[in-house]
Amino acid sequence: MTCLWFLSLLAYGLTILEGVNCWIYIYSNTNKNYDDAEKWCHNHSAKLVAIQDKSINGYLNEILPHNPSYYWIGIRKINDKWTWVATNETLMKKDENWATGEPNDLKKNEDCAEIYIKRGTDDGKWNDEKCDYTKAALCYRASCNESTCSGNGQCNEGFNNYTCECNPGFYGRNCELAVTCPAPSIANGSVACSDPSANVTWGNNCTFTCEEGFILKGPDTLQCESSGNWTEEQPSCEAVTCPALTPIANGSVTCSDPSANVTWGTNCTFTCEEGFILKGPDTLQCGSSGNWTEEQPSCEAVTCPALTPIANGSVTCSDLSANVTWGTNCTFTCEEGFVLEGPDTLQCGSSGNWTKEQPSCEAVTCPVPSIAHGSVTCSDPSVNVTWGTICTFTCEEGFVLEGPDTLQCESSGNWTKEQPSCEAVTCPVPSIANGSVTCSHPSANVTWGTNCMFTCEEGFVLKGPDTLHCESSGNWTEEQPSCEAVTCPAPSIANGSVTCSDPSANVTWGTNCTFTCEEGFVLEGPDTLQCGSSGNWTKEQPSCEAVTCPALTPIANGSVNCSDPSANVTWGTNCTFTCEEGFVLEGPDTLQCGSSGNWTKEQPSCKASERPYVNYVYVGIAAVSASVLTTAAFFLWLARHLRKKAKKFTPSSSCQSLTTEGSFQHVGKTV
């Protein structure tokens, strides 16, 4: 707790900060060098302050007034080590509270320490300073005095408090309590202590003794130590015992005292295990002197009669001595080629007899071999197949041997390998895509002699033999056939095209092909054919025939000139109509045969023209003048006139007919 009150005695030049059962801090009101500060503290029954807890630094900064020169504290450099002057102890690193960058020995020989109080920076921190500088002396009076720890310990100062380090044998806050040891006691004995009180305190001695018939184990005297423990473990009184009996081989001991140590007066009885007999007394007693009354007995083993040597074999016993004792195991083994008849091990019983009859060694035989669908021939023709016999296996026709063809009877009575078997020969299971197989033997495995017939589905034809036979070698008589798809002849059509449902090169059964013709041609025959399962088309292939228009009626008083001179006028043919002189064409001068087989327009006709009123006409030599004729009538008249002239005069190749514009042209001159 903090218990502080402030007392200022200015007349005496000091200020006291005092508490109850706490430290008392004193500081001077005048500045002094370090040595004078130490003396000033001593004169006031104090020492320069020792800061043993870092929290004291903050505490002092809080309660002390600001002094521009600050305060000396009880730390000084001695032999180049910072030392607490009050205790002459070296300052520990963990207790340092130096200001930033301190100590730095800036002015040289800065061997004393001051504390900054209310400096503004590094408050409560330390600084190294020259010892001849003057500062206020900061002293403290400790809480410890001669009676603080009851005279039974050392008083150690703490921050505003103290602790007692008790001397050996004392404890408590002020070492006011003495240490006591646990009260001693001993069974079958007594204890006498130098301090007869109930509590045995530190330093007392206690002596132990035992009753008659018991012996003390441990020290006879103990002292109570300052720790509250006895100097040694407390002793005990133990009963007199006889030496431990040696465990009896093949027997057991039962004592009246079941504890590990056999005490005086204890009786021990000996018994032997089955097959053993006791040699010596069956009971011993532990005497008062700690010795047994007689020598310890032993158990000896029972023996069995010697075994008869075994013919064609040998015997090995666990006990190699001449006398076969009880419990001995004897193992019998036979020579190679012989097998043991009877038990392989006998044991000598507790009655002195063997547990079973002695075995014998009999010649080894292997199981008689046999094979279905085959035969066995052995080197030893006797009924019992003995060790070393070799047997050879063969199979009937149509069967193949699975396993070794030769076995030998081993000395163990087993064959060298598993016996073989004769398995029926099988041919590879036949199959055919787009067809089916029917075999005379319906099982999954096609065995020797089986016939298999092959057929194809509709639209497929068999390539290869229709029947195969499974031979005794496991092969078919021929290569397996296949079913190949039926194909029809590839279709084609002139002046048209074909589109089939199967786009492959080969047109297979079931494929539909559609025929179409180019423009100006018409299909003659069915537009769709199907490839039949026989490889033939369902109908005759169609053809594309050219479209023809109806023959034109001969035009009266005129003529027709067509681009196609054949008798049948086909699609695209142009026919031009002209009229004789004195006739005029009524209708189109040209018709074309359309792709539908119809002419593009109605056929024209030549009508007689009316002679126009002419004032003056001259063609080729004279000029024609007309006043009444219409332009169309004039041109028709002119055309007939020129045609008549043409009969009398053949124009050169450069002459042309009347143009659609109605003018007549001649090379080099236009009229």
Secondary structure in CASP SS format (residue, H / E / C, confidence):
PFRMAT SS
TARGET T0000
AUTHOR 0000-0000-0000
METHOD secondary structure of the structure
MODEL  1
M C 1.00
T C 1.00
C C 1.00
L C 1.00
W E 1.00
F E 1.00
L E 1.00
S E 1.00
L E 1.00
L H 1.00
A H 1.00
Y H 1.00
G C 1.00
L E 1.00
T E 1.00
I E 1.00
L E 1.00
E E 1.00
G C 1.00
V C 1.00
N C 1.00
C C 1.00
W C 1.00
I E 1.00
Y E 1.00
I E 1.00
Y E 1.00
S E 1.00
N E 1.00
T E 1.00
N E 1.00
K E 1.00
N C 1.00
Y H 1.00
D H 1.00
D H 1.00
A H 1.00
E H 1.00
K H 1.00
W H 1.00
C H 1.00
H H 1.00
N H 1.00
H C 1.00
S C 1.00
A C 1.00
K E 1.00
L E 1.00
V C 1.00
A C 1.00
I C 1.00
Q C 1.00
D C 1.00
K C 1.00
S H 1.00
I H 1.00
N H 1.00
G H 1.00
Y H 1.00
L H 1.00
N H 1.00
E H 1.00
I H 1.00
L C 1.00
P C 1.00
H C 1.00
N C 1.00
P C 1.00
S C 1.00
Y C 1.00
Y E 1.00
W E 1.00
I E 1.00
G E 1.00
I E 1.00
R E 1.00
K E 1.00
I E 1.00
N C 1.00
D C 1.00
K E 1.00
W E 1.00
T E 1.00
W E 1.00
V C 1.00
A C 1.00
T C 1.00
N C 1.00
E E 1.00
T E 1.00
L C 1.00
M C 1.00
K H 1.00
K H 1.00
D H 1.00
E C 1.00
N C 1.00
W E 1.00
A C 1.00
T C 1.00
G C 1.00
E C 1.00
P C 1.00
N C 1.00
D C 1.00
L C 1.00
K C 1.00
K C 1.00
N C 1.00
E C 1.00
D C 1.00
C E 1.00
A E 1.00
E E 1.00
I E 1.00
Y C 1.00
I C 1.00
K C 1.00
R C 1.00
G C 1.00
T C 1.00
D C 1.00
D C 1.00
G C 1.00
K C 1.00
W E 1.00
N E 1.00
D E 1.00
E E 1.00
K C 1.00
C C 1.00
D C 1.00
Y C 1.00
T C 1.00
K E 1.00
A E 1.00
A E 1.00
L E 1.00
C E 1.00
Y E 1.00
R E 1.00
A C 1.00
S C 1.00
C C 1.00
N C 1.00
E C 1.00
S C 1.00
T C 1.00
C C 1.00
S C 1.00
G C 1.00
N C 1.00
G E 1.00
Q E 1.00
C E 1.00
N E 1.00
E E 1.00
G E 1.00
F C 1.00
N C 1.00
N E 1.00
Y E 1.00
T E 1.00
C E 1.00
E E 1.00
C E 1.00
N C 1.00
P C 1.00
G C 1.00
F E 1.00
Y E 1.00
G C 1.00
R C 1.00
N C 1.00
C C 1.00
E C 1.00
L E 1.00
A E 1.00
V C 1.00
T E 1.00
C E 1.00
P C 1.00
A C 1.00
P C 1.00
S C 1.00
I C 1.00
A C 1.00
N C 1.00
G E 1.00
S E 1.00
V E 1.00
A E 1.00
C E 1.00
S C 1.00
D C 1.00
P C 1.00
S C 1.00
A C 1.00
N C 1.00
V E 1.00
T E 1.00
W C 1.00
G C 1.00
N C 1.00
N E 1.00
C E 1.00
T E 1.00
F E 1.00
T E 1.00
C E 1.00
E C 1.00
E C 1.00
G C 1.00
F E 1.00
I E 1.00
L E 1.00
K E 1.00
G C 1.00
P C 1.00
D C 1.00
T E 1.00
L E 1.00
Q E 1.00
C E 1.00
E C 1.00
S C 1.00
S C 1.00
G C 1.00
N C 1.00
W E 1.00
T C 1.00
E C 1.00
E C 1.00
Q C 1.00
P C 1.00
S E 1.00
C E 1.00
E E 1.00
A E 1.00
V C 1.00
T E 1.00
C C 1.00
P C 1.00
A C 1.00
L C 1.00
T C 1.00
P C 1.00
I C 1.00
A C 1.00
N C 1.00
G E 1.00
S E 1.00
V E 1.00
T E 1.00
C E 1.00
S C 1.00
D C 1.00
P C 1.00
S C 1.00
A C 1.00
N C 1.00
V C 1.00
T E 1.00
W C 1.00
G C 1.00
T C 1.00
N E 1.00
C E 1.00
T E 1.00
F E 1.00
T E 1.00
C E 1.00
E C 1.00
E C 1.00
G C 1.00
F E 1.00
I E 1.00
L E 1.00
K E 1.00
G C 1.00
P C 1.00
D C 1.00
T E 1.00
L E 1.00
Q E 1.00
C E 1.00
G C 1.00
S C 1.00
S C 1.00
G C 1.00
N C 1.00
W E 1.00
T C 1.00
E C 1.00
E C 1.00
Q C 1.00
P C 1.00
S E 1.00
C E 1.00
E E 1.00
A E 1.00
V C 1.00
T E 1.00
C E 1.00
P C 1.00
A C 1.00
L C 1.00
T C 1.00
P C 1.00
I C 1.00
A C 1.00
N C 1.00
G E 1.00
S E 1.00
V E 1.00
T E 1.00
C E 1.00
S C 1.00
D C 1.00
L C 1.00
S C 1.00
A C 1.00
N C 1.00
V E 1.00
T E 1.00
W C 1.00
G C 1.00
T C 1.00
N E 1.00
C E 1.00
T E 1.00
F E 1.00
T E 1.00
C E 1.00
E C 1.00
E C 1.00
G C 1.00
F E 1.00
V E 1.00
L E 1.00
E E 1.00
G C 1.00
P C 1.00
D C 1.00
T E 1.00
L E 1.00
Q E 1.00
C E 1.00
G C 1.00
S C 1.00
S C 1.00
G C 1.00
N C 1.00
W E 1.00
T C 1.00
K C 1.00
E C 1.00
Q C 1.00
P C 1.00
S E 1.00
C E 1.00
E E 1.00
A E 1.00
V C 1.00
T E 1.00
C E 1.00
P C 1.00
V C 1.00
P C 1.00
S C 1.00
I C 1.00
A C 1.00
H C 1.00
G E 1.00
S E 1.00
V E 1.00
T E 1.00
C E 1.00
S C 1.00
D C 1.00
P C 1.00
S C 1.00
V C 1.00
N C 1.00
V E 1.00
T E 1.00
W C 1.00
G C 1.00
T C 1.00
I E 1.00
C E 1.00
T E 1.00
F E 1.00
T E 1.00
C E 1.00
E C 1.00
E C 1.00
G C 1.00
F E 1.00
V E 1.00
L E 1.00
E E 1.00
G C 1.00
P C 1.00
D C 1.00
T E 1.00
L E 1.00
Q E 1.00
C E 1.00
E C 1.00
S C 1.00
S C 1.00
G C 1.00
N C 1.00
W E 1.00
T C 1.00
K C 1.00
E C 1.00
Q C 1.00
P C 1.00
S E 1.00
C E 1.00
E E 1.00
A E 1.00
V C 1.00
T E 1.00
C E 1.00
P C 1.00
V C 1.00
P C 1.00
S C 1.00
I C 1.00
A C 1.00
N C 1.00
G E 1.00
S E 1.00
V E 1.00
T E 1.00
C E 1.00
S C 1.00
H C 1.00
P C 1.00
S C 1.00
A C 1.00
N C 1.00
V E 1.00
T E 1.00
W C 1.00
G C 1.00
T C 1.00
N E 1.00
C E 1.00
M E 1.00
F E 1.00
T E 1.00
C E 1.00
E C 1.00
E C 1.00
G C 1.00
F E 1.00
V E 1.00
L E 1.00
K E 1.00
G C 1.00
P C 1.00
D C 1.00
T E 1.00
L E 1.00
H E 1.00
C E 1.00
E C 1.00
S C 1.00
S C 1.00
G C 1.00
N C 1.00
W E 1.00
T C 1.00
E C 1.00
E C 1.00
Q C 1.00
P C 1.00
S E 1.00
C E 1.00
E E 1.00
A E 1.00
V C 1.00
T E 1.00
C E 1.00
P C 1.00
A C 1.00
P C 1.00
S C 1.00
I C 1.00
A C 1.00
N C 1.00
G E 1.00
S E 1.00
V E 1.00
T E 1.00
C E 1.00
S C 1.00
D C 1.00
P C 1.00
S C 1.00
A C 1.00
N C 1.00
V E 1.00
T E 1.00
W C 1.00
G C 1.00
T C 1.00
N E 1.00
C E 1.00
T E 1.00
F E 1.00
T E 1.00
C E 1.00
E C 1.00
E C 1.00
G C 1.00
F E 1.00
V E 1.00
L E 1.00
E E 1.00
G C 1.00
P C 1.00
D C 1.00
T E 1.00
L E 1.00
Q E 1.00
C E 1.00
G C 1.00
S C 1.00
S C 1.00
G C 1.00
N C 1.00
W E 1.00
T C 1.00
K C 1.00
E C 1.00
Q C 1.00
P C 1.00
S E 1.00
C E 1.00
E E 1.00
A E 1.00
V C 1.00
T E 1.00
C E 1.00
P C 1.00
A C 1.00
L C 1.00
T C 1.00
P C 1.00
I C 1.00
A C 1.00
N C 1.00
G E 1.00
S E 1.00
V E 1.00
N E 1.00
C E 1.00
S C 1.00
D C 1.00
P C 1.00
S C 1.00
A C 1.00
N C 1.00
V E 1.00
T E 1.00
W C 1.00
G C 1.00
T C 1.00
N E 1.00
C E 1.00
T E 1.00
F E 1.00
T E 1.00
C E 1.00
E C 1.00
E C 1.00
G C 1.00
F E 1.00
V E 1.00
L E 1.00
E E 1.00
G C 1.00
P C 1.00
D C 1.00
T E 1.00
L E 1.00
Q E 1.00
C E 1.00
G C 1.00
S C 1.00
S C 1.00
G C 1.00
N C 1.00
W E 1.00
T C 1.00
K C 1.00
E C 1.00
Q C 1.00
P C 1.00
S E 1.00
C E 1.00
K E 1.00
A E 1.00
S C 1.00
E C 1.00
R C 1.00
P C 1.00
Y C 1.00
V E 1.00
N E 1.00
Y E 1.00
V C 1.00
Y C 1.00
V C 1.00
G C 1.00
I C 1.00
A C 1.00
A C 1.00
V C 1.00
S E 1.00
A E 1.00
S C 1.00
V C 1.00
L C 1.00
T C 1.00
T H 1.00
A H 1.00
A H 1.00
F H 1.00
F H 1.00
L H 1.00
W H 1.00
L H 1.00
A H 1.00
R H 1.00
H H 1.00
L H 1.00
R H 1.00
K H 1.00
K H 1.00
A H 1.00
K H 1.00
K H 1.00
F C 1.00
T C 1.00
P C 1.00
S C 1.00
S C 1.00
S C 1.00
C C 1.00
Q C 1.00
S C 1.00
L C 1.00
T C 1.00
T C 1.00
E C 1.00
G C 1.00
S C 1.00
F C 1.00
Q E 1.00
H E 1.00
V C 1.00
G C 1.00
K E 1.00
T E 1.00
V C 1.00
END
